[in-house]
Amino acid sequence: MSKRAFEKIKSGLEEAIAISRGNADAATYVVHVPEQVDVRAIRKDLRLTQREFSTRYGFNLARLRDWEQGRSHPDSAVRAYLKVISEEREAVERALRAA
């Protein structure tokens, strides 16, 4: 591995650590929101019914059904929220309990 490649990887890791610790300037990085999410898979992975999932995370039940049946798709903010639910469920639930 070249020294240049090593330095780029090292720099990327340092940035990732700063972001994860909340020490990075938000203007210096880009957040990637998935273009598509499998809402049904996220819900089933959590072993929740549609009603339980919609109630727990604040979704309209009819809208959730539309997403799962492909009649409509979540907007980017909802896709980001769903990604966080999928990856960091405990953090989401702590935040919602504190509200």
Secondary structure by P-SEA (a helix, b strand, c coil): ccaaaaaaaaaaaaaaaaaaacccccccbbbbcccccaaaaaaaaacccaaaaaaaccccaaaaaaaaaccccccaaaaaaaaaaaccaaaaaaaaaac
